[in-house]
Amino acid sequence: MSGGTKMDGATIGEEDDGIRLDRWFKRHRPGTPHALLARWARSGQLTLDGQKADVSDRIAAGQTLAMPTPPVERTAPPARKDRPLTDADVALAESMLVHRDASALVLNKPPGLATQGGTKTDAHVDGLLDAFKYDAPVRPKLVHRLDKDTSGALLVARTPRAAAWFAKSFSNRSAKKTYWAIVVGVPDIAQGEIDLPLAKQPGSGGEKMHVHDSGLPSKTRYRVIERAGNSAAWVELQPLTGRTHQLRVHMAAIGHPIVGDGKYGGKGAFLTGTISRKLHLHSRRLRIDHPDGGQLDVTADLPEHFAASLDALGFDLLLGDIHTDEEERGPAPKAAMKAAAKAHSKQIRKARRGERRGRTATSKPTDNVGKPKAKTGKPPARRGPAKPGARKPGPRKTR
């Protein structure tokens, strides 16, 4: 360290507890290049409580940070451009709240409301979070998202420490999310795992995914809760990975699109009669370790159109909770059922690659593949050489 280097210092505040060191610089020393931070870290000029620090280290409230004086002008971060909340906005925000504690909020997001803003998207959950600031020093922060037309449990962190904790839980897949959906038709296998890689669909003109061998590994566990004849099924879905539109693409790929999902199921994703044309996908339950100890376990009530469809199809709402409770006892012991589901996924991949053989004029029909063979008459038993004096079998008597 050269003697002419001017040093600067700061004490980590409560609002920055648990965040990465480079994030602290973005908040409090905006404009400091990341390459410069990395150079300070390598040369030992960046320290926390006197110990050499790295830009990726998590910091804690009360620590003393020392670093060279940034050779840039310190400017305040740009102010948010969100419009002031109206009384109607605050009322909508409060109506979504289903859980609140010192570190977390859980909202029941209605269908049709985007999680975050974007092109031509002015109304979104992120724009309503100022309603939940209360007396906290910082604004609440989203830690995951739901599709615009998907309803249900959405987790929001109230402190930077909680945001870092929850983000880690989602990235290492320790957070457990359970979704409910109504799908067209009934899966042949009552429960199993869909293992199909997903990639962005080129030339789709928007955010759309498809099954592709070069895509990212994607797994979804599903279970049929109840069926309405052969026309529809109420299913429980658990994403084991977190790909964009994963549940929607996977269910459509096995031939059972989620009701109302015209994007992936086309015209076949809609039921006739009184069933709503809205998407029937709901984040029912969220379980995640809490940064203050214990576990956060919250369920979100169904939106009106989903509940009405369950009733119209004759489904018993109590069955959903019974199935969820059974899951706590451990994984289903039916390994053969899981293997069959994987085999089903493999067949879909082969079909998409065009590897399935067509029938020829002399080939036998394959309609009964996988079905039990029809019973036939019992073949006659093989007989060895007749024993001396043995009586020759005569015709059987019939009554």
Secondary structure, DSSP 4 states (H G I P E B T S, - for coil): --TT--EEEEE--GGGTT-BHHHHHHHHSTT--HHHHHHHHHHT--EETTEE--TTPBP-TTPEEEEEPPSS---PPPPP-PPPPPHHHHHHHHHHEEEE-SSEEEEEEPTT-BSS-BTTB--BSGGGGGGG-TT-SS--EE-S---TT-EEEEEEESSHHHHHHHHHHHHTT-SEEEEEEEEES--SSSEEEEE--EEEPTT-SSS-EEE-TTSB--EEEEEEEEEETTTEEEEEEEESS--TTHHHHHHHHTT-PBTT-HHHHGGGG--STT--SS--EEEEEEEEE-TTSSEEEEE-PPPHHHHHHHHHTT--THHHHHHHHHHTT-S-S-HHHHHHHHHHHHHHHHHHTT-SPPP-TTSPP-TTTTSPPPP-PPPPPP--SPPTTPPPP-PPP--
